[in-house]
Amino acid sequence: MTCSRSGNLWTADVDLPTPVLFPGAAHLPFTVTGSAGAAAEAD
């Protein structure tokens, strides 16, 4: 997971292996990737 600020926007990127999402599933060799952003509030 990474979080960073670019100007007035915070962003987060996450990679999650499929066994975490589907325990016991038969050989799911892929990673679920997600990203999100939110406006930075006043400091």
C-alpha positions as MATLAB code, in Angstrom:
seq = 'MTCSRSGNLWTADVDLPTPVLFPGAAHLPFTVTGSAGAAAEAD';
ca = [
       0.000    0.000    0.000;
       1.231    3.481   -0.795;
      -0.232    6.849    0.163;
       0.937   10.164   -1.207;
      -0.122   13.768   -1.489;
      -0.041   15.658   -4.760;
      -1.169   19.257   -4.379;
      -4.626   19.169   -2.765;
      -5.197   15.444   -3.365;
      -4.300   12.412   -1.253;
      -4.068    9.143   -3.164;
      -3.770    5.536   -2.025;
      -2.825    2.471   -4.087;
      -3.345   -1.063   -2.765;
      -2.434   -4.533   -4.096;
      -4.163   -7.478   -2.417;
      -3.336  -11.125   -3.219;
      -6.441  -13.200   -3.952;
      -5.906  -15.835   -1.234;
      -6.667  -13.077    1.301;
      -9.994  -12.403   -0.425;
     -10.902  -16.037   -1.159;
      -9.299  -18.335    1.441;
      -9.188  -21.939    0.307;
      -9.942  -21.129   -3.333;
      -8.150  -23.338   -5.825;
      -5.056  -21.657   -7.280;
      -6.119  -18.119   -8.019;
      -2.791  -16.607   -9.130;
      -3.720  -12.948   -9.461;
      -3.642   -9.758   -7.421;
      -6.542   -7.344   -6.984;
      -5.398   -3.751   -7.395;
      -7.272   -0.684   -6.221;
      -6.707    3.032   -5.968;
      -8.576    5.965   -4.505;
      -8.212    9.685   -3.993;
      -9.612   12.273   -1.611;
      -9.322   16.038   -1.344;
      -6.867   17.228    1.293;
      -8.496   19.293    4.023;
      -6.970   22.466    5.461;
      -3.805   21.921    7.538;
];
